[in-house]
């Protein structure tokens, strides 16, 4: 490859990453709790599956070992994400009863970009930029107004991860990989005045503007191909530390907000020359992050918001199951479909605080396709729908807030497009 072409490609990659970074303020997502289902347009077309079936330059975020099998390429994409959030309060003695819409903002943009390259005989380098997840709610009609909440209420959590990866092929069919997850997070909350009386730092609970955090974690993986048909894979991602200093009175451990540890295994099997079936199982350890996993009951046991054991959202650890099919309809057209099911992270006793973060959807279907536009170009798309799910509260509003129950609901639609250059 000529020096001029290398320089040109380098400038192109920087342009792709700059475009994605420019779109970061618009990003927010939620599917499996608040993790996105897949890392890219192509993987989302497979319902998020792909631990043992890498498809593009963002494969390193799912499993770093996978970049050894996707070739030299650049991918860039954008997804339009449309969630519908709502809540209902009933049986409350302070007059909070009613239905509330959390859809002050209806559409979000999720950018993605990736690059992979073989740098030696058995050594590969990759770089991916993807939305890990997030959550947004915006209530024009504040559901906490009856308790003293002023103005609109809601939160906005954004998480973007830059993942440089290296993979090494032990044999032509066995690869191991390691990467660093460099996570950028941004958060704000508004309209939560009633909770300031229960905080160790009342001035850092709500309406303090955006607070940002950067943390680094590790990701490792393995992929193996056995014969002509079967591939297996495994991957693990460490907890990524994070802290929002502007919300030390809201989140446990003085504003700590780590991205949870997660891991998974996957398999793919080529049934015919064109049809491949996939299956992944992922586990997300939400409960190990205090600000996410601590129950609201901690507030009534003398643990102030923001303290070491302060109340959180009460989320549980979950498993996510993904099934998919990829079909090479022709040499230039590949069709995809997938289904994922997540366990419910939010118990019925924890819905009151989760009016702010109703990450309750469990079942999602996806379709997608890739069209090879030229010898080196690919155009991909996907559409996914996460079916509406409601978690009905059971004794979920504490007595100091007048008792009763909060029911929370969420459904989602996503539409994404991506283009890839093989280099």
N, C-alpha and C positions, 0 to 999 in steps of 0.2 A: 504494500500500500504506500502511495507517495506521501511525502511530508505535507504537501499542500492539502491532500484529501484528509489526512489525519487532523490537520488544523481546522478544516471545514467541518468535519464531524464533531470536533470538540466544541466549536462555536455553536453548532446545532443543538448539542446536548445541553449546553448552558442556557440556550434560548428556551428549550422545553422546560427545564427546571424553573427558570425565571417566570414563565407563564403560569406554571402551577403554583409557585409561591405567591404570585399576584392575586390568585383566586382564594388563598387560604382564609381570609376573613369571612367568606361566604359559606365555609364548610361546616356542616353539622350532620350527624348521621346516627341512626340507632336501628339495630335489628335484633341481635342476640344479646339482650340486655342493652348495652350501648356500643358493643363491638359491631363493626360492619361484617357482612356475611362473607364477602370475598375481597380480594385486594385490587381487582382490576375489572374492566369491562368483560374480558373473556372469562375470568374465573367466576364472576357473578352470573354469567350465562349458564354456568354449571352449578348454580346454587351455592357457590362458595367452595365447592370441593376442588381438590387439586394437590393434596399433600404428596401423592404419588404420581401426579399427572401434570407436570409443569407445561404451561401453554404460552407464556410471554415473558417479557423482560421484568415484570413485577413478581415473578415466581419466587424470588428470594425472600420476599416478605412472608410468604406462606411457609416455605421450606428452603433454606439457603442452598441445600444440595441440588435443588432442581435447576439452578442456572446452568449447570453443566450440560443440559439436554435441550436448550431452547435456541442455541445458535447466537451469533452476533446480531444484535438488533436494538432498535430504539422504539419504545412505545409511548404514546401520549394519548390521554383520554379525558373525558369529562362526563359526569353523571348529573342529571337533574333529579333531585330527591324531594318527594312530596309526602310528608307525614301528616296524619290527622290525629290530633291529641285532644282529649276531653276528659272531664271529671264531673261527678255528681255527688253532692253532699245531702244526706238525709238524716233525720232524727237528732239534729243538733239543737241544743237548748239556747244557743246564743244567736240564732237566726241566720246561720250560714247556709241553710238549705237552698238547693237550686242546682241548675245545670250550668256548667262553665266550659267555654271553648278556649283551648290553649293554642289557637292557630293564628296568632298575631302576625307571624311570618309563615308563609305557606310553602315557599320553594327555596331550595338550597342547592349550591353548586359544589360538587365534589371532584377536585382535580386529581389526576394521577399521571405519573411519568416513570419510565424505567429504561435502563440501559444494561446490556450484558455483552461481554467480550471474552473470548479465549485469549489469555495472555501468555500461555506456555503450553507445552504438549498436554499436560494433565491438569492445568490450573486455569480457573475461570474467575472473572470479576464481574460483579453486578452492583447496580445502584437503583433503588426504587424509592419513590415518594408516593405515599398513599394516605388516605384518611383512615386512621384506626377506628374511629367512631366519634360519638358525641351525643349530645342531647340538647334540644331547644324546646322551651315552652314560653308562650307569651299570652297572658290572660289580660285582655282589656278590662274585664270585670273581675276584680281581684277576689279569688275564693277565700282569702284570709281577711277580707274587709271587716267582717263581723267581729273579729278579734282585735281590730285596730290597724289592719293593713292599709297603707295609703298608696294611691296611684295604681298603676298596673303591676302585675306580679309575673314572675317567671325567671328562668335561668337560661344561660347559653354556655354550653361546654363544647369546645372544639379540640380535636386531637389529630395532629398530623405527624406521621413517622417517616423519617428518612433512614433508609436501611442500606448501608454499604455491606456487601457480602463477598466472600471468597469460597469457592468450591474446588475440591480436589477429587479426581477420579482415581479411586484405588485400583479398579479394573475398568475395562470399557463399559461395564454395566453396573458398577457400584460407585456411588459418590457420597462424600461427606461435605458439609458446609458449615460455615460460621459467619455470623453477621453481628453488627451493632445496631440496635434500635435507638435512634436519636429522636426523642419525642418532644414535640412542641405542643403545649396545651394553653388554652385561653379560656377564661371563665368570668361571667358576671352573674349577679343575682339582684333582683329588685322586688320591692313590695313585701318584704318579709319582716316588717317592723314588729309584729307580735312575738317573734322569736328572740328579739334582742334582750328581753328581760330574763332569758334563760341562758345567756351566753357569758363566758369569761371575758370576752372583749366585745361589748355591745356595739361599739362603733365600727366593727369589722364583720358584720353579719350581712348587711344588705346595702345596695345603692352606693357602692364604693367604686364603680366603674370596672373596667376590665383588669384582671390580674393574669399574668402569664407565668409560665414555668417551662423549663427545659430539663430533661433528664435522659440518662443513657442506660440501656439494658442490653442483654445479650440474647441472641437467637442462634440455635444450632439445629442441624437436621441431617438426615440420611435418606438416600433413595437407592433402591436396588431393583434391577430388572432380572427376572428369572425366566429363561426361555424366551420365546417369541411373544408371549401373551400377557404374562403377569408382571406387575410392578407393585412394590410396597414402599412405604415411606413413613418416617416419624420425625416429629419436630417439637421443640420446646423453646419457649420464650420466658425469660426471667421477668420479675416485677421491675417496672421502670419507675424510679422515684420521681415524685413531683410535689410541689407545694405552692399554694396560692396565698401570698403574704397579705393580700388585700382582704382575705376572708378567713383570718385566723380565729375569728369568733364564730364561724359557721361550721367548718370542717374539723373533725377530730384531729388531735395532735397538732394544734395550732396551724391549721390550714393545709395539712398534708393531704395530697390527692394522688396516690400512686396508681399507675396503670397495672392491672392485675397480671400475675403470672398465668400463663396458659400453655397447653400442650395438646398434641393430637397424633393420631395415626391414620393412615389412609392406604387404600388399595385401588388399583385399576386393572381391568381385565379386557383384553381385546377379543371380542366374541367372533367377529369376522374381520376382513381386511379394512372395513369402513367403520364398524361399530365398536366403541369402547364404553364399558360401564365402570362407574366410579363409586366409591364409598369412603367417607371420612367420618371420624369421631373426634370432636374437640372438647376439651374441658377448660372452663374459665373460672378462676378462683377469686370471685368477687368478695367473698366473705373474709378473705385474708387482708383486705384493705379496709382499715378501720372506718374511714369516712364513708365508705360504701356499705360495709357489712354490719356495722354496729346498729342495733335496733333502736327505735325511737324510745322504747321503755327506759333506756339508760338516762334519758332526760329526767325521768320521775324518780330516779334512784340517786339523785344528788350529783350527777355527772354533767356539768355545764357544757353547752355547745362550745366546741373548740378545745375542750380539755382532752387529756390523754385517752380517756374512755368516753368521750362525748358521743352524743347520739349521731347516727348516720341514717342511711336509707333502708337498712335492714335487708340488703340483698343476700341471696344464697349463692353458693357455687352451683354452676350448671354444666350439663353436657349438651352439646349440639351435634345432631346427627344429620349427615348430608348424603344424598344419593343423586347421581347424575348420569347422563348419557351424552356422548359425543359421537356424531355420525358424519363421516366424510362422504357427503352426497355426490361430490364430483371432485376432480383434482383442484378446482378453484373455489369450492363452496363447502364449508363445514357447518353443520347445524348442532345446536346444543340445547339441553334442557336439564333442569335440576329441581330438587325439592330439599328443603331443610326444616328440621324440627328442633327447637330449643326448649329445654326445661324452663319452667317459670322461675325467674329470679326473685320476684316480689311476693312475699307471703301476704295473705289477706289481712293480716294484722298490721301491715306496714304501709297501707295506702295513703294515709293522711299526708305525710311528708312527700310521698311519691307523686302527689298531684303535680309537683315540679318536674318529675323525671319518670313518666309512665312508660318505662321500657318493657312492656308486657307482651308484645307480639311473640308468637311461638312458631307459626307455620308460614312458610314462604315458598312460592313457586317462581321459577325463572325460565326464560327462553332466550336464546341468543344465536348469533351466526357470525362467521367470518368469511369474507369474500376476498380472494386474492386478486387484487386489481392489476398487478403487474408481476414481473419476475421477483421484485424486491418489495412490493407494497401490499399491505393488508388493511382492509377496512372491517371493523367489528362493531356489533351493537348488542345490547341486551335490554330486556324489560323484566322487571320482577314485581311481584305483589305480595306483601305480607298481610295476611288476612286479619281482619279486626279481632282484637281480643280485649275482653273486659275482665278485670279482677275486682270482684265485689268485696268491699271491706267487711271485716267481722270485728266489732269492738275496736275499730281502728283509730277513732278520734279520742285522745286522752281526756279524762274528766276535767282537767284545768281548762280545756278548750270546749267544754260543753257536751262532750260525748257524741254519740252517733257514729255514722259511717261515711267513708269516702269511697266511691267506686271510680276506677280509672280505666281509660280505654285508649287504644292506639291501633292504627292501621297505616300502611305505607305503600307508596308506589315509587319506582325508580326506573329511569330510562337513561342509558348511557351509550356513548359512541367513542371509538378509539381508532387511531391509525398507527400502523407500525411500518418501520423501514428496516429491512434486512440489510446488513452492512458487511 
